[in-house]
Amino acid sequence: MSVTVPEGFAAGGVAVGLKSTGKPDVAVVVNRGPLKLGAAVFTSNRAKANPILWSQQVIQDGVVEAIVLNSGGANCFTGAFGFQTTHQTAERAAELLGVGPGDVLVCSTGLIGTGDEVFRAKVLEGVERAIAGATPEGGDDAARAIMTTDTVSKTSTFRGDGWTIGAMAKGAGMLAPGLATMLVVITTDAVLTAEEADAHLRAATRVSFDRLDSDGCMSTNDQVTLRVSGASGVNPDSDAFRTALHDVCLDLAGQLQADAEGASHDITIRVVGAASEDDAVEVGRSVARNNLFKAAIFGNDPNWGRVLAAIGTTQAAFDPYAVDVSFNGVRLCSAGAPDRPREEVDLAPRATDVLIDLKAGDAAATILTNDLTHDYVHENSAYSS
């Protein structure tokens, strides 16, 4: 039941025709309290969709009564009409729930640059039907309603000592970091302040979603939200809650990676021996965004030379001629020179591990990415057709 596993939440997902498939496309998650708090992180793309612009204002006071999400249209670069649509979406939800529209978050996902009166009417219809049908058992329906090119819905839960976390996510393309990398709704019945929720969320996303760099493309609509109902009455240990939230976010990031558009390999790039964590992240991301490396993995070629060429473009502190590179546990490069034969590496399995030892310090970081395939190119060349 994902987001409705914690006490105090109700959710629903309905189909109103935003998707040509006839599948669910509008979702709502309502917080019935007693606390009505939330925190969110958003894309850092300067080109932001109308729901992001709206939600950034809503979240400022830390009070969130409900969140409405639609797939089948990003409502981005749709002018004043698009922002009015977002505003009306929040107003309709607020009217039905008896709350203020300034406490309703809105999220959209789909094709950029499309939206008309028909789109607006369908979204508003979806709001009415989803709220009318929202139940404590509706989490899975909501998770299906936010899917676009996703092949499966993505959910995660954690049960603590008297408190619970539930979550749902969508994302299969445009997965690159910018505080968030897709649409995610996380709920908890733990007792937290809005300030605590914000701090925990930012700490968790920094080392999970921010380290997922599937295709190097940053969306205009990305948002991760943490909702707090406090219905358990339990104020958990801060470290225990932060660890649990981190695990949920990392689980969802892994699910997003596994469902990335057209991918045939899920690549974990582990950078160790860095002078700083920032250096480790920069080095790992340089490999994750290198098309030559990603194409080599698609062809089952453990081409460690492409790894060294990629990390040599960074400003990180290390000696390129001291670096070790391993693929799936086989060290192919030692001190910038050949080590074991490439034939010892089996890249046939989907899970692929690349270990880069910079020999420059004690810091480390892990970046998640995928290979570059024919299917990815085909899917994205035909996305708007």
Secondary structure, 3 states (H helix, E strand, C coil): CHHHCCCCEEEEEECCCCCCCCCCCEEEEEECCCCCEEEEEECCCCCCCHHHHHHHHHHHHCECCEEEEECCECCCCCHHHHHHHHHHHHHHHHHHHCCCHHHEEEEEECCCCCCCHHHHHHHHHHHHHHHHCCECCCHHHHHHHCCCCCCCCEEEEEECCCCEEEEEEECCCCCCCCCCCCEEEEEECCCCCHHHHHHHHHHHHHCCHHHECCCCCCCCCCEEEEEECCCCCCCCCHHHHHHHHHHHHHHHHHHHHHCCCCCCCEEEEEEEEECCHHHHHHHHHHHHCCHHHHHHHHCCCCCHHHHHHHHCCCCCCCCHHHCEEEECCEEEEECCEECCCHHHCCCCCCEEEEEEECCCCCEEEEEEEECCCHHHHHHHHCCCC
